[in-house]
């Protein structure tokens, strides 16, 4: 069953472009992981410092394997830490199992 992960992130004032650049670099690591179906980075209309990062995985095992692999990759870890330094407050992360799909 497919799994969706998300992160809602808000950059410190004026740091939206810098955060977006780091998120996009981090997504390059995500895109290399087996089991990734789609990955999205969306910027909030009306607030250029807010972002939604979504990844869709074939199943929970693929998502967990990717997170384990990325947590031991120095480049991915460095990018994640850089991302966290630009945030205004704590990010909101979540994992969801897809129960149904509508078109």
C-alpha positions in Angstrom: 0.0 0.0 0.0 1.3 3.5 -0.9 2.7 5.8 1.8 2.7 9.6 1.7 5.2 11.6 3.7 5.0 15.4 4.1 6.9 18.3 5.7 5.4 21.7 6.2 8.2 24.2 6.6 8.4 27.9 7.2 11.6 29.8 6.6 12.7 32.7 8.7 11.7 36.0 7.2 13.5 36.7 3.9 15.0 33.2 3.8 12.4 31.5 1.5 14.6 31.4 -1.6 17.6 30.0 0.4 15.3 27.3 2.0 13.9 26.4 -1.4 17.3 25.9 -2.8 18.3 23.6 0.0 15.0 21.7 -0.2 15.5 21.2 -3.9 19.1 19.9 -3.3 17.7 17.5 -0.7 15.0 16.3 -3.1 17.9 15.2 -5.4 18.8 12.6 -2.7 15.1 11.6 -2.4 14.7 11.1 -6.1 17.5 8.6 -6.1 15.8 6.3 -3.7 14.1 3.0 -4.8 10.4 3.0 -4.3 9.8 6.7 -4.7 6.7 7.3 -6.9 6.6 11.1 -6.8 8.2 14.0 -5.0 6.8 17.5 -4.8 8.0 20.8 -3.4 5.2 23.5 -3.3 5.5 27.1 -2.2 2.6 28.8 -0.5 0.6 31.3 -2.5 0.7 34.5 -0.5 3.6 33.6 1.7 6.9 32.9 0.0 8.5 31.6 3.2 6.1 28.6 3.5 6.6 25.3 1.8 5.0 21.9 1.6 7.3 18.9 0.7 5.5 15.7 -0.3 6.8 12.3 -1.3 4.8 9.3 -2.4 6.3 5.9 -1.9 5.3 2.4 -3.2 5.1 1.1 0.3 6.1 1.8 3.9 9.2 -0.5 3.6 10.6 1.5 0.7 10.0 4.8 2.6 11.6 3.5 5.7 14.6 2.0 3.8 15.1 5.4 2.1 15.0 7.3 5.4 17.5 4.9 7.0 19.9 5.2 4.0 19.6 9.0 3.9 20.2 9.3 7.6 23.6 7.7 7.1 24.5 9.8 4.0 26.8 12.8 5.0 25.5 14.9 2.1 21.8 14.3 2.8 22.4 14.8 6.5 24.3 18.1 6.0 21.5 19.4 3.7 18.8 18.5 6.3 20.7 20.3 9.0 21.1 23.4 6.8 17.4 23.3 6.1 16.6 23.2 9.8 18.8 26.2 10.5 16.7 28.4 8.1 13.3 27.5 9.7 11.1 29.7 11.7 9.9 27.3 14.3 9.6 23.6 14.2 8.6 21.8 11.0 5.5 19.6 10.8 6.3 16.2 9.5 3.9 13.3 8.9 3.6 9.8 7.4 0.3 8.5 6.0 -0.8 5.2 4.5 -3.0 5.7 1.4 -6.4 4.2 2.0 -8.0 5.2 -1.3 -7.2 7.1 -4.5 -9.5 9.3 -6.5 -8.9 10.7 -10.0 
